[in-house]
Amino acid sequence: MTGFSLSLTHDRSAARWASVGMLGALIAASQIAVPIPGTPVPLTLTPLLVVLSGMMLGPTVGAATMVAYLALGAIGVPVFAPMGAPGVMRLVGPTGGYLLAYPAAAYVAGVLTQRLPTLSGRWIAACAGVAVLFAGGLAQLTILTGSVTRAAALGITPFALLDVVKAFVAALLTKPQTPTSLD
């Protein structure tokens, strides 16, 4: 029994450190934001890192990492892209729906990666995570614009192709996962 508890403790410790590392990468990547003319949503690398967090850390730790990221941003730590309102106000602005979908996207990508461990399965998992991000963004933008069509034109159309490519990169960067006691 000692071996199991040491192994589980080691796994949790490793997961915590991996989560800290992923959070640091997410914060750094969030600072690179390219404005897209005609839309309040910037181009960032964060969708890639959100799905990677679930795919690499597992669904539970990946989602928890995203919750920690959102909590830091909500209290005013400058972790979000440098465009837009600070703190909790960012969550009610044009990018708030994407942000609020981060934990769910990481979780979905993580669960599907465990169930579909092949390269094509991991790509599907990453695309599903990105779809969750798009659903959150579309919902928020629809509320703000009053039009689903306008919301899609602002928040999905300019990003869809590149986000499919980011999903493929995520699939390439991950290896097959198996469910662990942490998930």
TORKOL-4160 file (C-alpha; in steps of 0.2 Angstrom, whole numbers, padded with zeros to 4 digits, m for minus):
183
<pt num="1" X="0000" Y="0000" Z="0000"/>
<pt num="2" X="0014" Y="0012" Z="0003"/>
<pt num="3" X="0020" Y="0010" Z="m0015"/>
<pt num="4" X="0003" Y="0015" Z="m0021"/>
<pt num="5" X="0002" Y="0030" Z="m0009"/>
<pt num="6" X="0019" Y="0036" Z="m0014"/>
<pt num="7" X="0015" Y="0034" Z="m0032"/>
<pt num="8" X="m0002" Y="0044" Z="m0030"/>
<pt num="9" X="0007" Y="0057" Z="m0021"/>
<pt num="10" X="0020" Y="0058" Z="m0034"/>
<pt num="11" X="0007" Y="0059" Z="m0048"/>
<pt num="12" X="m0002" Y="0073" Z="m0039"/>
<pt num="13" X="0014" Y="0083" Z="m0036"/>
<pt num="14" X="0019" Y="0081" Z="m0054"/>
<pt num="15" X="0001" Y="0086" Z="m0060"/>
<pt num="16" X="0002" Y="0102" Z="m0049"/>
<pt num="17" X="0019" Y="0107" Z="m0056"/>
<pt num="18" X="0013" Y="0103" Z="m0074"/>
<pt num="19" X="m0002" Y="0114" Z="m0070"/>
<pt num="20" X="0009" Y="0128" Z="m0064"/>
<pt num="21" X="0019" Y="0126" Z="m0080"/>
<pt num="22" X="0004" Y="0126" Z="m0091"/>
<pt num="23" X="m0003" Y="0141" Z="m0082"/>
<pt num="24" X="0013" Y="0151" Z="m0084"/>
<pt num="25" X="0013" Y="0146" Z="m0103"/>
<pt num="26" X="m0005" Y="0152" Z="m0104"/>
<pt num="27" X="m0001" Y="0169" Z="m0096"/>
<pt num="28" X="0014" Y="0172" Z="m0107"/>
<pt num="29" X="0005" Y="0167" Z="m0123"/>
<pt num="30" X="m0010" Y="0178" Z="m0118"/>
<pt num="31" X="0001" Y="0193" Z="m0119"/>
<pt num="32" X="0003" Y="0190" Z="m0138"/>
<pt num="33" X="m0013" Y="0197" Z="m0145"/>
<pt num="34" X="m0015" Y="0202" Z="m0163"/>
<pt num="35" X="m0030" Y="0214" Z="m0166"/>
<pt num="36" X="m0041" Y="0208" Z="m0181"/>
<pt num="37" X="m0049" Y="0223" Z="m0190"/>
<pt num="38" X="m0068" Y="0223" Z="m0188"/>
<pt num="39" X="m0069" Y="0212" Z="m0173"/>
<pt num="40" X="m0066" Y="0215" Z="m0154"/>
<pt num="41" X="m0059" Y="0198" Z="m0152"/>
<pt num="42" X="m0040" Y="0197" Z="m0155"/>
<pt num="43" X="m0030" Y="0183" Z="m0162"/>
<pt num="44" X="m0021" Y="0173" Z="m0148"/>
<pt num="45" X="m0012" Y="0157" Z="m0145"/>
<pt num="46" X="m0023" Y="0154" Z="m0130"/>
<pt num="47" X="m0035" Y="0141" Z="m0138"/>
<pt num="48" X="m0020" Y="0130" Z="m0142"/>
<pt num="49" X="m0015" Y="0131" Z="m0124"/>
<pt num="50" X="m0032" Y="0129" Z="m0117"/>
<pt num="51" X="m0035" Y="0112" Z="m0126"/>
<pt num="52" X="m0017" Y="0107" Z="m0122"/>
<pt num="53" X="m0020" Y="0109" Z="m0104"/>
<pt num="54" X="m0034" Y="0096" Z="m0104"/>
<pt num="55" X="m0025" Y="0085" Z="m0116"/>
<pt num="56" X="m0008" Y="0085" Z="m0107"/>
<pt num="57" X="m0014" Y="0087" Z="m0089"/>
<pt num="58" X="m0030" Y="0077" Z="m0090"/>
<pt num="59" X="m0048" Y="0084" Z="m0089"/>
<pt num="60" X="m0049" Y="0087" Z="m0071"/>
<pt num="61" X="m0032" Y="0096" Z="m0068"/>
<pt num="62" X="m0033" Y="0104" Z="m0085"/>
<pt num="63" X="m0050" Y="0112" Z="m0081"/>
<pt num="64" X="m0044" Y="0117" Z="m0063"/>
<pt num="65" X="m0029" Y="0125" Z="m0071"/>
<pt num="66" X="m0041" Y="0136" Z="m0082"/>
<pt num="67" X="m0051" Y="0140" Z="m0067"/>
<pt num="68" X="m0035" Y="0146" Z="m0058"/>
<pt num="69" X="m0031" Y="0157" Z="m0073"/>
<pt num="70" X="m0048" Y="0164" Z="m0074"/>
<pt num="71" X="m0048" Y="0168" Z="m0055"/>
<pt num="72" X="m0031" Y="0177" Z="m0057"/>
<pt num="73" X="m0038" Y="0187" Z="m0071"/>
<pt num="74" X="m0054" Y="0191" Z="m0062"/>
<pt num="75" X="m0045" Y="0198" Z="m0047"/>
<pt num="76" X="m0035" Y="0210" Z="m0058"/>
<pt num="77" X="m0019" Y="0200" Z="m0061"/>
<pt num="78" X="m0014" Y="0205" Z="m0079"/>
<pt num="79" X="m0015" Y="0188" Z="m0086"/>
<pt num="80" X="m0028" Y="0191" Z="m0100"/>
<pt num="81" X="m0023" Y="0198" Z="m0117"/>
<pt num="82" X="m0018" Y="0216" Z="m0116"/>
<pt num="83" X="m0034" Y="0222" Z="m0125"/>
<pt num="84" X="m0050" Y="0225" Z="m0116"/>
<pt num="85" X="m0057" Y="0229" Z="m0099"/>
<pt num="86" X="m0046" Y="0224" Z="m0084"/>
<pt num="87" X="m0051" Y="0211" Z="m0071"/>
<pt num="88" X="m0069" Y="0204" Z="m0069"/>
<pt num="89" X="m0075" Y="0216" Z="m0082"/>
<pt num="90" X="m0066" Y="0206" Z="m0095"/>
<pt num="91" X="m0078" Y="0192" Z="m0092"/>
<pt num="92" X="m0093" Y="0202" Z="m0097"/>
<pt num="93" X="m0085" Y="0210" Z="m0112"/>
<pt num="94" X="m0084" Y="0203" Z="m0130"/>
<pt num="95" X="m0071" Y="0190" Z="m0126"/>
<pt num="96" X="m0079" Y="0184" Z="m0109"/>
<pt num="97" X="m0088" Y="0170" Z="m0117"/>
<pt num="98" X="m0072" Y="0162" Z="m0123"/>
<pt num="99" X="m0064" Y="0165" Z="m0106"/>
<pt num="100" X="m0078" Y="0157" Z="m0097"/>
<pt num="101" X="m0078" Y="0142" Z="m0108"/>
<pt num="102" X="m0059" Y="0138" Z="m0104"/>
<pt num="103" X="m0062" Y="0126" Z="m0090"/>
<pt num="104" X="m0075" Y="0116" Z="m0100"/>
<pt num="105" X="m0065" Y="0116" Z="m0116"/>
<pt num="106" X="m0050" Y="0109" Z="m0107"/>
<pt num="107" X="m0061" Y="0096" Z="m0099"/>
<pt num="108" X="m0069" Y="0091" Z="m0115"/>
<pt num="109" X="m0052" Y="0090" Z="m0124"/>
<pt num="110" X="m0045" Y="0080" Z="m0110"/>
<pt num="111" X="m0059" Y="0067" Z="m0109"/>
<pt num="112" X="m0059" Y="0064" Z="m0127"/>
<pt num="113" X="m0040" Y="0063" Z="m0128"/>
<pt num="114" X="m0041" Y="0049" Z="m0116"/>
<pt num="115" X="m0055" Y="0040" Z="m0126"/>
<pt num="116" X="m0047" Y="0043" Z="m0143"/>
<pt num="117" X="m0028" Y="0041" Z="m0141"/>
<pt num="118" X="m0023" Y="0041" Z="m0159"/>
<pt num="119" X="m0017" Y="0056" Z="m0168"/>
<pt num="120" X="m0034" Y="0058" Z="m0177"/>
<pt num="121" X="m0043" Y="0055" Z="m0161"/>
<pt num="122" X="m0032" Y="0068" Z="m0152"/>
<pt num="123" X="m0036" Y="0081" Z="m0166"/>
<pt num="124" X="m0054" Y="0077" Z="m0164"/>
<pt num="125" X="m0052" Y="0080" Z="m0146"/>
<pt num="126" X="m0043" Y="0097" Z="m0148"/>
<pt num="127" X="m0056" Y="0102" Z="m0161"/>
<pt num="128" X="m0070" Y="0098" Z="m0149"/>
<pt num="129" X="m0062" Y="0109" Z="m0136"/>
<pt num="130" X="m0060" Y="0123" Z="m0148"/>
<pt num="131" X="m0079" Y="0121" Z="m0153"/>
<pt num="132" X="m0083" Y="0123" Z="m0134"/>
<pt num="133" X="m0073" Y="0139" Z="m0134"/>
<pt num="134" X="m0082" Y="0145" Z="m0150"/>
<pt num="135" X="m0099" Y="0141" Z="m0142"/>
<pt num="136" X="m0095" Y="0151" Z="m0126"/>
<pt num="137" X="m0088" Y="0166" Z="m0137"/>
<pt num="138" X="m0104" Y="0165" Z="m0149"/>
<pt num="139" X="m0115" Y="0165" Z="m0134"/>
<pt num="140" X="m0107" Y="0180" Z="m0126"/>
<pt num="141" X="m0106" Y="0189" Z="m0143"/>
<pt num="142" X="m0124" Y="0185" Z="m0147"/>
<pt num="143" X="m0129" Y="0193" Z="m0131"/>
<pt num="144" X="m0119" Y="0209" Z="m0134"/>
<pt num="145" X="m0124" Y="0211" Z="m0153"/>
<pt num="146" X="m0141" Y="0204" Z="m0152"/>
<pt num="147" X="m0138" Y="0193" Z="m0168"/>
<pt num="148" X="m0131" Y="0176" Z="m0169"/>
<pt num="149" X="m0126" Y="0180" Z="m0187"/>
<pt num="150" X="m0116" Y="0195" Z="m0182"/>
<pt num="151" X="m0108" Y="0186" Z="m0167"/>
<pt num="152" X="m0102" Y="0172" Z="m0179"/>
<pt num="153" X="m0095" Y="0185" Z="m0191"/>
<pt num="154" X="m0086" Y="0193" Z="m0177"/>
<pt num="155" X="m0080" Y="0178" Z="m0166"/>
<pt num="156" X="m0079" Y="0163" Z="m0177"/>
<pt num="157" X="m0077" Y="0166" Z="m0195"/>
<pt num="158" X="m0060" Y="0175" Z="m0193"/>
<pt num="159" X="m0053" Y="0162" Z="m0182"/>
<pt num="160" X="m0060" Y="0145" Z="m0187"/>
<pt num="161" X="m0047" Y="0139" Z="m0200"/>
<pt num="162" X="m0032" Y="0144" Z="m0189"/>
<pt num="163" X="m0040" Y="0136" Z="m0174"/>
<pt num="164" X="m0042" Y="0120" Z="m0183"/>
<pt num="165" X="m0023" Y="0121" Z="m0187"/>
<pt num="166" X="m0020" Y="0125" Z="m0169"/>
<pt num="167" X="m0030" Y="0109" Z="m0164"/>
<pt num="168" X="m0019" Y="0099" Z="m0176"/>
<pt num="169" X="m0003" Y="0106" Z="m0167"/>
<pt num="170" X="m0011" Y="0101" Z="m0151"/>
<pt num="171" X="m0014" Y="0084" Z="m0157"/>
<pt num="172" X="0004" Y="0083" Z="m0163"/>
<pt num="173" X="0011" Y="0089" Z="m0146"/>
<pt num="174" X="0002" Y="0077" Z="m0136"/>
<pt num="175" X="0004" Y="0058" Z="m0134"/>
<pt num="176" X="m0009" Y="0045" Z="m0130"/>
<pt num="177" X="m0016" Y="0047" Z="m0112"/>
<pt num="178" X="m0023" Y="0035" Z="m0101"/>
<pt num="179" X="m0036" Y="0039" Z="m0087"/>
<pt num="180" X="m0027" Y="0042" Z="m0070"/>
<pt num="181" X="m0034" Y="0042" Z="m0053"/>
<pt num="182" X="m0032" Y="0061" Z="m0053"/>
<pt num="183" X="m0046" Y="0063" Z="m0067"/>
